[in-house]
Amino acid sequence: MQTLVQDQESNTHKSTSPKLTCVVTGTTRPTNEKYLQSKADKKGISVKDFVENYAGKQVVKRLRAGQSVEDVRRELNAEVTTPVTDEMVKSILRVNGKSKANS
């Protein structure tokens, strides 16, 4: 009985669910491997690329509307100051949100 309880405890600790972190605001949200793989497959990229270019819905919406990263951060009260290049913004917009006929 003792080993059964220990086995169950060790199983619950080793599989922590992955978290997505927005590269613009730094906010995180829980996710799962199946979701990550599905998103990566839809975009024709690796899970690693998806995770590295993940941005939240509100961020993507504002960037698509032409706002700068600085404006988006200010509006969403982000405390992150990590530089985001124009190339990164293009990747963020390509990887996140609905696909517009494989743009």
N, C-alpha and C positions, 0 to 999 in steps of 0.2 A: 504494500500500500504506500509506503514511504517513497519508493522510487517512481511510482505512477504520478504522484503529486509533483515531484521534482521534474519529471519529463514534461508535464503539462506547463509548468512554470517556465522552463527553458524554451519551450516552443513559443510562448507568447512574447518573450523578450527579443528573440532574434529577428523576427519579421516585423520591422517597423514600416508603416506605410510611407511611400515616398511623398515628398512635398514639392510643389512647384513654387518657385520664387520669381516674382516679376522682376525683370532686369531694370525696369525704370523706377518702380516705387519701392521695391524690396519686400512687398507684402507676400505672404506665403499662404498656400492653401493645400489641403491634403489631396492626394490623387491616388491612382493605383496603376500597376504595371500595364494592365489591359488597356486602360484609357490612353496612357502614354504611347503604347505601341500602335493603337488605332490612329491617333493623331499623326504620328510619324509616318505611318503607311499612307495615309490620305495625302500627305504633302510630299511623299517620296523622299523623305530624309531619315536620318537616324534618330533614335530616341534622344541621344546625347545632344544633337543639334536642336531638337525641339525644346528640350529643357533649358539649354543655354540661351535660347532666343524667346523664351516664354514671356508674354506680357498679358496682364489682366484685360478684361473686356473694356473697361472704362479707359484704360491707357490706349488701347488699339483704336478705339472710337475717336479719341482726341487727336492721336497722331494722324489718322486718316483724314481728319478735318483740317490738317495743316498746322496744328499747334506744335511748338517746339518742346523738346524733352523738358527743358527748364520750366516752361509754362504748365505742362502736364503735372510735373512734380509739385509745383506751387499750388495748383488747383486741388490736387489730391492729398495735400499735406504730407508728402513723402519726405523722409529724413535721410534719403540716400543721395549721395553726391558722386557716385561712381560715374566716370565719363561714359557717354554713349555716343558713338560716332554716327555720321550719316549712313555709313555702310551698315552699321548695326540696326539703325532704324529701318532700313530697307529689308533686312533679314527679319526683323520683328514683324513687319507688316506682311511679308511673304508667308511666314510660318503660322501666324495667329489669325483667328477670325475665319469667316467663311471664305472659301476659295471662289475667286471670280474667274471662272473658266481657265484654270491653271495659269494665272498671271504671274 
